[in-house]
Amino acid sequence: MDLKIVIAGLGGEGIIFMTRVLVEGLYRCGQPVISTETHGMAMRGGSVISQIKVGDYRSPLIRYREADLLVVTAVEEAQRTLPYLKEGGIIFKNTPQRGAHCIDASGIALRIGNPRGGNLVLLGYVLAHLAPAISLEPFLEVTEELTPERFLTGNLKALQEGWQKASQANKGEDKGEGDQAARDN
Amino acid sequence: MKQRGLSGKVLMGNEAMAWGIVEGGATVAASYPGTPASEIMETVFRIKREHNLNIYTEWSVNEKVAFEVALTNSYLGRRAAVMMKQMGLNVALDSLMSSAYTGVKGGFVLIAADDPGPYSSQTEQDSRYLATFAKIPVFDPSCPQEAKEMVKRAFELSEEYEIPVMVRPTSWVCHSRQGVGLNKIGERDEIPSFKKDPQRWAATPRFRYRLHRELNKKIREISSRNHPDPVSNPGGAELAVVASGVPYAYAYDVIKATGLEERVALYKVDLPYPLGPEVDELIQIYPQTLILEETYPVIELQIGCRENARGRIDLTIPSEGELTPDIVAHVFDTLLGEGVSETRTPPEEGRKPSLCPGCPHRAAFWALRKALPQGIYPSDIGCYTLGLNLRAVDTCLCMGASVNQAAGLYHSFKQGGRSIPPIVATIGDSTFFHAGIPGLINAVHQGACFVLLILDNGTVAMTGGQPTPAENSPGKRIEIEEVVKGCGVDFIRTVDPYDIPLLIQLLKEANRYARDEEKGVAVIIARHPCLIYGARDEDRREGEIVVGEECDLCGLCTERFECPALRTGPQEGPMIIKTLCTNCGFCVFVCPQEAIKRT
């Protein structure tokens, strides 16, 4: 697999957690992976991004216009971080609005009783687009290891919900044109 | 799908370095938290707990203390590590300079983490400079796996030459994650033994000259053994790149991505100081050589003949800001005469950080602006520097400076014969312990008059909630009130900043004492636990916060008060973001129309 992913959002949303699940899961799928995350001052509600590179890379930083996937947890960050996305790359958004690769991850998280689980719903949704190169199990396993007991059921559910949502879309039950592009890619 | 063996684990660079410390057999580790270094010590604590490891660990009160506690273990013939951010090394510089002369016994590793950018610091200084200044070797890792190995190599080198050794990671090593191979924890059993040697451990100036000569000899020997690693060396390359640290990784990736393997030779330097003679020889071989390093020209300055060398000194590489793969690609294009293929537009500045919803500091700053709007507000280093957004922070220099700058303001206005404005310094609890106390003693002793507002949230919040001498530590509790009293302060009040009206009243009272009556320093301790690291169930207030029809869209709550849980909604006017709101109700107090209510 050769893949460059940028995750963009706001501090305090759990982007580090999401990055960890993604990176550790990919590693357990046998993929060489290197990533970065934002710590310190910037985390206090400011813009944060994580960068993940899968393949033979030495550095974790992604050049502008080179990301294959841009994953946006807070929709107001989408426009700003667009310069990372390569031509023909895919942008996944957490938003109640309809559109290609849009998913109301926060809404779904609220509905399943895990209001802070939106990022994992979104992650599950993104991961489904990487199948069959990967399966969900290693990511569930990592989530289980990293989640405190009282949030465990909610977090596993969130990841599964996102994955299923994308699978349904791929089966044509909720057809968006972007999902077609994802398969082609 | 195949599962990897247990030999490897995904680790953050800081976690990997912690493994380097325990695998390397340290029996003492000490640190003061600071981005990007904080997670190294946290991980040492975790490994100690999970593996029942026999190692002495402490979060010290500041970096100088940490350095000296760890160093002494090395005097006793045992391995020790001390970790800090780059600016922390400024605090410990006195100890570093002198310890290079005395040398060490057991392997002694100093990890100083730099923050090019900077992302979370006051400067983007290069700690490798301080290694050259102190004349100690410095490793410059390019990724987490290498950082771990270099910590272990540093122990070996330190022990072999009896010299402190620095490992200098940058943010994108510290906060990178990758699969890292783990080895056995190296528990060592050297018995602590102090061999008295006054000419070394207590050397007077007369003997210091001799120690300096020995130090120079060590550095010359290490230099002669320091060879750059020829990573790729195609015949007839037009350009050689000599790189260390993360810039090496950028060069590697860019060379590969742009198909320059046949045209560019790549050399990697693990130990940028003391540089061996070979880099000078390399430069004579190639038409031109590019030096890539972060953030200052340390390798470059050690080169004898710089005629064919490109880098920071001739401004091929920008002199400020972090190096990025984009800059590296751009410089390759320029040096290889490719013209500039394309300029890639970076994203615009993102949203600036702000204090969390319900943060007790926001209440304190609001009260401060209400009580003494004409004041000057020196402040300090921590989450509360974000009081800038509430216009309640006027200066931010370095750890502990708020107290001295408040005293400085008083003395300057007084000497200049002008009317003295209200002066209110703000400092966090941990920063107070770190560097505020000597300043307070000085201010009281010298007769300065100002208000010192200690923002006590019981933790080092900015860096991840580490303990302070007063809170969350198993050690003997040191009360801030007692310390303040011991510094000679007579006016001491403690208040919960959630009680905004009471804090306003106390600030006015303190200002009367300090400014109007010129009686000295008045200290108010605003104490409420951090909502992220110390939230208590009993603080959760009843009812729900709502915005009523009385709202006249003045924007005070969203812009000036800037609570992240209050945003301008899709319709006009503010709305409460329920998932963020902590129910603190400060906004109820703040709204001039009384439109925000608790139901």
Contacts between the chains, C-beta under 8 A, distances in Angstrom:
chain1	res1	chain2	res2	distance
A	10	B	351	6.5
A	11	B	353	6.3
A	12	B	356	7.0
A	12	B	564	7.8
A	19	B	177	7.6
A	20	B	10	7.8
A	20	B	177	7.2
A	23	B	10	5.7
A	23	B	177	5.1
A	24	B	10	4.6
A	27	B	4	6.8
A	27	B	8	7.8
A	27	B	10	4.8
A	27	B	179	5.2
A	28	B	3	6.3
A	28	B	4	6.4
A	29	B	1	5.8
A	30	B	1	6.8
A	30	B	2	5.0
A	30	B	3	7.9
A	30	B	4	6.5
A	32	B	179	7.2
A	33	B	10	7.6
A	33	B	177	7.8
A	33	B	178	6.7
A	33	B	179	7.2
A	34	B	143	6.9
A	34	B	176	6.1
A	34	B	177	7.0
A	34	B	178	4.4
A	35	B	176	6.5
A	35	B	177	4.8
A	35	B	178	7.4
A	36	B	172	5.7
A	36	B	175	5.8
A	36	B	176	5.3
A	36	B	177	7.8
A	37	B	12	8.0
A	37	B	175	5.4
A	37	B	177	7.4
A	38	B	119	7.3
A	38	B	175	7.4
A	39	B	35	5.4
A	39	B	36	6.3
A	39	B	38	7.7
A	39	B	39	7.8
A	39	B	120	7.1
A	39	B	175	5.5
A	39	B	464	7.9
A	40	B	35	3.2
A	40	B	36	6.8
A	40	B	119	6.2
A	40	B	120	3.1
A	40	B	462	6.5
A	40	B	463	7.0
A	41	B	35	7.0
A	41	B	119	7.1
A	41	B	120	4.3
A	41	B	353	5.8
A	41	B	385	7.7
A	41	B	386	7.9
A	41	B	462	6.5
A	42	B	119	6.0
A	42	B	120	6.7
A	42	B	353	5.7
A	43	B	353	7.1
A	44	B	353	3.9
A	44	B	354	6.2
A	44	B	355	6.7
A	44	B	356	6.4
A	44	B	383	6.5
A	44	B	386	6.3
A	44	B	462	8.0
A	45	B	351	7.3
A	45	B	353	5.5
A	45	B	354	4.8
A	45	B	355	7.9
A	45	B	356	6.8
A	45	B	564	4.7
A	46	B	350	6.4
A	46	B	351	5.3
A	46	B	352	5.4
A	46	B	353	3.4
A	46	B	354	7.3
A	47	B	350	2.5
A	47	B	351	4.8
A	56	B	256	7.6
A	57	B	249	7.9
A	57	B	253	5.5
A	58	B	142	6.7
A	58	B	143	6.5
A	58	B	248	7.3
A	58	B	249	3.7
A	58	B	252	4.3
A	58	B	253	5.6
A	59	B	142	7.7
A	59	B	143	7.7
A	59	B	172	7.3
A	59	B	246	6.2
A	59	B	249	3.4
A	59	B	250	5.0
A	59	B	252	7.2
A	59	B	253	5.1
A	59	B	325	6.5
A	60	B	172	6.1
A	60	B	176	4.8
A	60	B	177	8.0
A	60	B	178	7.8
A	60	B	249	8.0
A	61	B	172	6.5
A	61	B	250	6.9
A	61	B	324	6.3
A	61	B	325	5.3
A	62	B	325	7.8
A	63	B	324	7.7
A	63	B	325	4.8
A	63	B	326	5.2
A	63	B	329	6.8
A	63	B	344	6.8
A	64	B	326	6.2
A	64	B	344	3.9
A	64	B	345	6.8
A	64	B	346	6.0
A	64	B	347	7.7
A	65	B	344	5.5
A	76	B	351	7.9
A	77	B	350	6.9
A	77	B	351	7.8
A	80	B	347	5.1
A	80	B	348	5.4
A	80	B	350	6.0
A	81	B	347	5.3
A	82	B	347	7.5
A	83	B	344	7.0
A	83	B	345	5.4
A	83	B	346	6.2
A	83	B	347	4.9
A	84	B	347	7.0
A	106	B	579	7.9
A	115	B	579	5.2
A	116	B	579	6.9
A	134	B	1	7.6
A	135	B	1	6.2
A	138	B	1	7.4
